[in-house]
Amino acid sequence: MFLVVGCAFAVVASLGMSASAQAKPNILVIVGDDMGYGDIGVHGSEEIPTPHIDSLAKNGVRCTNGYVSGPYCSPTRAGLMTGRYQQRFGHEFNPGPLPNPGFGLALTEKTLPERLKDAGYTTGMVGKWHLGEDRQFQPMSRGFQSFYGFLGGAHSYFPGNTAIPGGAQVGIQRGYDKIDEKEYLTDAFAREATAFIDQHAKENWFLYLTFNAVHTPMHATDKYLDRFKHVTDESRRKYCAMMSAMDDAIGAVLKKLDDTKQIENTLVFFVSDNGGPPANSSNNGLLRGNKAQTWEGGVRVPYLMQWKGTLPAGKTYDQPVIQLDFHPTALAAAGVEAKNANFDGVNLLPYLKGEAKSAPHESLFWRFGQQMAIRHGNYKLVKAVGNDKPELYDLAADIGESKDLSAAKPEVLKDLTARYDTWNKTLVEPKWLPVNADKVKKGKRAKGAGE
């Protein structure tokens, strides 16, 4: 018995890792930007091969009803970082092209990297931040021990090309310092992410890898454009090429995990920050609407989780889940207790492993200016762009939100309206307005669903 125990400790010691560190998984959160729901293989795409993204579903769990808490970039990231609906602390909108004064993730909110760093994890970020540019809001001030990427909402992919139509550009940073990047940005993010994994292979780490692909501007290299010579629409061809570059980058990260024997000790999350917009020629498949709308096309996204040996492989999970769940799920996997966190997200591990049979959420909610939505069971009440009043849909039978049931099911309409109004009363006013404030009624709080 003593010999067996001694050998076990010898193996752990040979890896340069403590027994307690070995028991805790690394945490990798990968975020795509403005992806079309129908643009990955496991969602039916035959136009764009995405073998590496698809591998996360093959070796893990694909959530078929995966959502984000807003149809826009910055609010969704605020929700992910905190595990709470971002409207609870006023982060309802993106800022304008030039950051609003005081724009940033509320300093009253504790972030996922802060909690994991406090628990002994090494924390790093590679990619797009979009949660504040003042020093107090930057990644290195919010729990990350290393940062490589950019602070705003969009960035050129090509070196030296700093002009972004309609937006400010502040350049690439390492930590707090500006640097001169020479590589295509998606490739640079892969380089930095794999280096982080390599450097910290003997530690517990958390990496937040947030691609700006496939957000505009539509910049693609010849290497990837050549893969899609058959695509005649030039904008769509660039989109396909950018998706393929991101998939290869994710493949490089997964290969590094495998090569360093960390793949089975890493919990991987993958999500898009919102649905695809027309501007990048994305395809949301059967879903109605797109980015900036509370239709399914704005808030239902690719949502995958992999933890080899712990989560089942090749499983589909059909209950509604949301990116707010990443935060408490990661903490549960790491054995970190967050007292008085008031999370809106939940720990998904017992649900995905089949230990919990109920739905993780009774209801999911959205408020985006005058747009709103609630999903309760298979029913969704939604007021999106073009709605004069909320409409009711049965998503199990009508994923495209084409048949309004509000007149046929008045009792369901009343119930969901009351649930939404109760939730809406717990929120605060937005702290800033978007550049298109006129399109969201000057950013005022959405009235109750029944008003």
C-alpha positions in Angstrom: 0.0 0.0 0.0 2.8 2.4 1.0 4.6 1.6 -2.3 1.5 2.3 -4.4 0.9 5.7 -2.7 4.6 6.5 -2.9 4.6 5.8 -6.6 1.5 8.0 -7.2 3.2 10.9 -5.5 6.3 10.3 -7.5 4.3 10.5 -10.7 2.7 13.8 -9.6 6.1 15.1 -8.6 7.7 14.1 -11.9 5.1 16.3 -13.6 6.1 19.2 -11.4 2.5 19.5 -10.2 1.0 19.2 -6.7 -1.7 16.6 -6.0 -4.2 19.4 -5.3 -3.3 21.2 -8.6 -3.7 18.0 -10.5 -7.3 17.5 -9.2 -8.5 20.9 -10.4 -9.0 21.4 -14.2 -7.7 24.2 -16.2 -10.4 26.5 -17.6 -10.5 27.6 -21.2 -13.2 29.9 -22.5 -13.3 30.5 -26.2 -15.5 33.2 -27.7 -16.3 33.7 -31.4 -17.5 37.1 -32.6 -20.7 37.6 -34.7 -20.9 34.0 -35.8 -23.8 32.8 -37.8 -25.7 30.0 -36.1 -25.7 27.9 -39.3 -22.0 28.3 -40.0 -20.4 25.4 -38.2 -20.5 21.7 -39.3 -22.4 20.4 -36.3 -25.2 22.9 -37.1 -25.4 21.7 -40.6 -23.0 23.9 -42.5 -21.6 22.1 -45.7 -20.0 25.3 -47.0 -17.4 26.0 -44.3 -15.5 23.0 -42.8 -15.1 23.6 -39.0 -13.5 20.3 -37.9 -11.9 21.7 -34.8 -15.0 23.5 -33.4 -17.0 20.4 -34.3 -14.5 18.3 -32.3 -15.6 20.0 -29.2 -19.1 18.6 -29.8 -17.8 15.2 -30.8 -15.7 15.0 -27.6 -18.1 16.9 -25.4 -21.6 18.3 -25.1 -23.4 20.4 -27.7 -26.2 22.5 -26.1 -28.9 22.8 -28.8 -30.7 25.6 -26.9 -27.6 27.6 -26.0 -28.1 31.4 -25.5 -26.4 34.6 -24.6 -27.9 37.2 -22.4 -27.9 39.9 -25.1 -27.8 40.3 -28.8 -24.7 42.5 -28.7 -21.0 42.1 -28.1 -20.1 44.1 -24.9 -23.2 43.3 -22.8 -22.8 39.5 -23.5 -19.2 39.7 -22.3 -20.2 41.6 -19.2 -22.6 38.8 -18.4 -20.1 36.1 -19.0 -17.4 37.8 -16.8 -19.9 38.2 -13.9 -22.4 35.3 -14.2 -25.2 37.9 -13.8 -27.6 39.5 -16.2 -25.7 42.6 -17.3 -28.8 44.8 -17.0 -28.6 44.3 -13.2 -25.6 46.7 -13.3 -26.4 48.9 -16.2 -24.4 47.3 -18.9 -27.3 47.0 -21.3 -25.7 48.3 -24.5 -22.4 48.7 -26.4 -20.9 52.1 -26.2 -20.6 54.3 -29.2 -17.6 54.1 -31.6 -15.7 56.4 -29.2 -16.1 55.1 -25.7 -18.7 56.8 -23.5 -17.2 58.5 -20.4 -17.1 55.9 -17.7 -17.8 53.0 -20.0 -16.6 49.7 -18.5 -17.6 46.6 -16.6 -18.9 47.9 -13.3 -16.2 47.9 -10.6 -18.8 46.7 -8.1 -18.9 43.3 -9.9 -16.4 40.6 -9.2 -15.1 38.8 -12.3 -14.4 35.2 -13.1 -10.6 35.7 -13.4 -10.6 37.6 -10.0 -12.3 34.6 -8.3 -10.0 32.0 -10.0 -6.9 34.1 -9.3 -7.8 34.3 -5.6 -8.1 30.5 -5.7 -4.5 30.1 -7.0 -5.1 29.9 -10.8 -2.9 31.7 -13.2 -5.2 33.9 -15.3 -4.6 35.1 -18.9 -6.5 36.7 -21.7 -5.9 36.7 -25.4 -8.2 38.7 -27.8 -11.0 41.2 -27.8 -11.9 42.8 -24.4 -14.7 45.4 -25.1 -15.4 46.0 -21.4 -13.7 49.4 -20.9 -10.5 51.2 -22.0 -9.7 53.3 -19.0 -6.9 51.7 -17.0 -9.2 50.7 -14.1 -11.4 48.7 -16.5 -8.6 47.0 -18.5 -8.1 43.2 -18.2 -5.0 43.5 -16.1 -7.1 45.6 -13.6 -9.9 43.0 -13.5 -8.2 39.8 -12.6 -6.0 38.8 -15.5 -2.3 38.4 -14.8 -1.5 38.6 -18.5 -3.2 40.2 -21.5 -2.6 40.2 -25.2 -5.2 41.8 -27.5 -7.2 45.0 -28.0 -9.6 46.9 -25.8 -12.3 48.0 -28.2 -15.1 46.3 -30.2 -13.4 45.9 -33.5 -9.8 45.8 -34.9 -8.0 45.4 -38.2 -6.7 41.9 -38.8 -3.8 43.1 -40.9 -0.7 44.6 -39.5 -0.4 48.4 -40.0 -4.0 48.7 -41.1 -5.5 50.8 -38.4 -8.5 52.3 -40.1 -11.8 50.9 -38.9 -14.9 52.4 -40.5 -17.1 54.0 -37.9 -14.9 53.2 -34.9 -11.9 54.1 -33.0 -8.7 52.0 -33.1 -6.3 52.0 -30.2 -4.0 49.1 -31.3 -2.7 45.9 -29.8 -1.5 45.7 -26.2 0.5 43.4 -24.1 -0.5 44.1 -20.6 -1.0 47.8 -20.4 1.5 48.6 -23.1 1.0 49.1 -26.9 3.0 46.8 -29.2 3.5 46.5 -32.9 2.0 43.2 -34.2 3.3 41.9 -37.5 1.0 38.8 -38.0 -2.5 38.3 -39.2 -4.5 38.8 -36.0 -6.3 35.5 -35.8 -3.0 33.7 -36.2 -1.4 36.0 -33.6 -4.1 35.0 -31.1 -3.4 31.3 -31.7 0.3 32.0 -31.2 -0.3 33.8 -27.9 -2.8 31.3 -26.6 -0.6 28.2 -27.3 2.3 30.0 -25.7 0.3 30.7 -22.6 -0.7 27.0 -22.4 2.8 25.9 -22.9 4.2 28.3 -20.3 1.8 27.3 -17.6 1.5 23.6 -18.2 2.5 22.8 -14.7 0.1 25.1 -13.0 -3.7 25.5 -12.8 -4.7 28.2 -15.3 -7.6 30.1 -16.7 -7.4 31.3 -20.3 -10.1 33.6 -21.8 -9.5 33.4 -25.6 -11.8 35.9 -27.4 -11.4 36.0 -31.2 -12.6 39.1 -33.1 -13.3 36.7 -36.0 -15.7 36.9 -37.7 -16.6 40.5 -36.8 -16.0 43.2 -39.5 -13.8 44.4 -41.0 -13.8 41.5 -43.5 -10.1 40.8 -43.7 -8.9 37.4 -44.9 -5.5 36.1 -46.1 -4.9 34.4 -49.5 -4.2 31.1 -47.7 -7.8 30.9 -46.5 -9.4 32.7 -49.5 -8.0 30.0 -51.7 -10.0 27.4 -49.8 -13.2 29.1 -51.0 -12.6 29.9 -54.6 -16.0 28.4 -55.4 -17.9 31.0 -53.3 -18.8 33.7 -55.8 -20.1 36.4 -53.3 -16.9 38.2 -52.3 -18.2 39.2 -48.8 -19.3 35.6 -48.1 -16.0 34.3 -49.4 -14.1 36.5 -46.9 -16.5 35.3 -44.1 -15.8 31.7 -44.9 -12.1 32.3 -45.0 -12.2 34.1 -41.6 -14.2 31.3 -40.1 -11.7 28.8 -41.4 -8.8 30.7 -40.0 -10.5 30.8 -36.6 -11.2 27.1 -36.7 -7.5 26.4 -37.5 -6.5 28.6 -34.6 -8.8 26.7 -32.2 -7.3 23.5 -33.6 -3.8 24.7 -32.8 -4.9 25.4 -29.2 -6.5 22.0 -28.8 -3.4 20.3 -30.3 -1.2 22.2 -27.7 -3.4 20.9 -24.9 -3.0 17.4 -26.3 0.7 17.6 -26.9 1.3 18.9 -23.3 -1.0 16.2 -21.9 -3.4 18.7 -20.5 -6.5 17.9 -22.7 -8.2 15.7 -20.1 -7.6 18.2 -17.4 -9.0 21.1 -19.2 -12.7 22.2 -19.2 -13.3 24.0 -22.5 -16.3 26.3 -23.2 -17.1 27.6 -26.6 -19.7 30.2 -27.5 -20.4 33.0 -30.0 -21.0 36.4 -28.3 -24.3 36.9 -30.3 -25.9 35.9 -33.6 -24.5 36.8 -37.0 -25.3 40.3 -38.6 -25.9 41.0 -42.2 -22.8 43.1 -42.3 -20.4 40.1 -42.4 -22.5 37.8 -44.6 -23.1 35.3 -41.9 -25.9 32.7 -42.0 -28.2 32.1 -39.0 -29.8 29.0 -40.6 -33.4 28.5 -39.6 -33.4 31.2 -37.0 -35.3 34.5 -37.4 -33.4 37.7 -37.1 -29.8 38.6 -36.4 -27.4 40.5 -34.1 -29.0 43.4 -32.2 -32.4 41.7 -32.2 -34.1 39.5 -29.6 -35.3 37.0 -32.1 -33.6 33.7 -31.9 -31.1 34.8 -34.6 -29.7 37.4 -32.2 -29.4 35.4 -29.0 -29.3 31.7 -29.8 -25.7 30.7 -30.5 -23.3 27.8 -30.9 -22.7 26.5 -27.3 -20.2 23.7 -26.7 -18.5 22.2 -23.7 -15.7 19.6 -23.5 -14.0 18.0 -20.4 -12.7 14.7 -21.6 -13.2 11.9 -19.1 -15.7 14.0 -17.0 -18.4 15.2 -19.4 -20.0 12.7 -21.8 -18.7 12.7 -25.4 -20.9 13.3 -28.3 -23.9 14.2 -26.2 -26.6 16.8 -27.1 -28.3 18.6 -24.3 -31.6 20.2 -25.1 -32.6 22.2 -22.1 -32.1 26.0 -22.4 -28.8 27.2 -21.1 -27.0 30.6 -21.2 -23.5 32.0 -21.2 -24.1 33.2 -17.7 -23.7 29.6 -16.7 -20.0 29.5 -17.6 -19.0 31.4 -14.5 -20.6 29.2 -11.8 -19.8 26.1 -13.8 -16.1 27.0 -14.0 -16.0 27.8 -10.3 -17.7 24.5 -9.4 -15.2 22.5 -11.5 -12.3 24.4 -9.8 -13.8 23.8 -6.3 -14.2 27.5 -5.7 -17.0 28.8 -3.5 -18.4 32.2 -4.3 -20.3 33.4 -1.3 -23.1 36.0 -1.8 -22.4 36.1 -5.6 -26.1 36.3 -6.6 -25.4 34.5 -9.8 -28.1 34.3 -12.5 -26.1 31.5 -14.1 -26.0 28.0 -12.7 -23.5 25.1 -12.4 -24.2 23.0 -15.5 -22.0 20.0 -14.6 -24.7 17.9 -12.8 -27.1 18.5 -15.7 -24.7 17.7 -18.5 -23.6 14.5 -16.6 -27.2 13.4 -16.2 -27.1 13.7 -12.4 -29.8 16.5 -12.3 -32.9 15.8 -14.3 -34.7 19.1 -14.1 -34.1 22.1 -16.3 -31.2 24.3 -15.2 -33.4 27.5 -15.6 -37.1 28.0 -15.0 -37.0 31.0 -17.4 -34.4 33.0 -19.4 -34.8 36.7 -20.0 -33.7 39.4 -22.4 -34.0 43.2 -22.3 -32.3 45.4 -25.0 -33.9 48.8 -24.9 -37.4 48.5 -26.2 -36.8 44.9 -27.3 -37.5 42.1 -24.8 -37.9 38.4 -24.6 -38.6 35.6 -22.1 -38.2 31.9 -22.7 -40.2 29.7 -20.3 -40.1 26.0 -21.3 -40.6 25.8 -25.0 -42.6 29.1 -25.2 -41.0 32.4 -26.0 -42.6 35.8 -25.7 -40.6 38.3 -27.8 -40.8 42.0 -28.8 -38.1 42.6 -31.3 -37.4 45.0 -34.2 -40.7 45.3 -36.1 -42.9 44.1 -33.3 -45.6 46.6 -32.2 -46.4 44.3 -29.3 -44.9 41.1 -27.9 -45.6 37.9 -29.8 -45.7 34.3 -28.5 -44.0 31.3 -30.2 -43.6 27.6 -29.4 -39.9 27.1 -30.2 -40.2 23.3 -30.1 -42.6 23.4 -33.1 -41.5 26.7 -34.6 -37.8 27.5 -34.3 -38.1 30.2 -36.9 -40.7 32.2 -34.9 -43.1 32.4 -37.7 -46.5 31.6 -36.1 -47.7 34.0 -33.4 -49.7 32.1 -30.8 -50.6 35.1 -28.6 -54.2 35.1 -29.6 -54.6 31.3 -29.5 -52.9 30.9 -26.1 -53.9 33.9 -23.9 -53.2 32.1 -20.6 -49.5 31.4 -21.7 -49.2 35.1 -22.9 -50.5 36.3 -19.5 -48.2 34.0 -17.6 -45.0 34.9 -19.5 -45.9 38.6 -19.4 -46.2 38.5 -15.6 -42.9 36.6 -15.3 -41.1 39.1 -17.5 -42.5 42.1 -15.7 -41.4 40.7 -12.3 -37.9 40.2 -13.6 -37.8 43.6 -15.3 -38.5 45.4 -12.0 -35.2 44.0 -10.6 -33.1 45.8 -13.2 -31.5 49.2 -13.3 -31.4 51.9 -16.0 -28.6 51.6 -18.6 -25.5 53.5 -17.7 -24.8 54.7 -21.2 -26.6 54.7 -24.6 -25.5 53.1 -27.8 -24.6 55.1 -30.9 -28.0 54.0 -32.5 -30.0 55.2 -29.4 -32.8 56.3 -31.7 -33.4 52.7 -32.7 -33.8 51.6 -29.1 -36.0 54.5 -28.0 -33.1 56.5 -26.6 -32.0 53.6 -24.5 -34.8 54.0 -21.9 -35.8 50.9 -19.9 -38.1 48.6 -21.7 -41.6 48.9 -20.5 -43.2 45.8 -19.0 -44.2 43.2 -21.5 -47.8 43.9 -20.9 -47.6 47.7 -21.5 
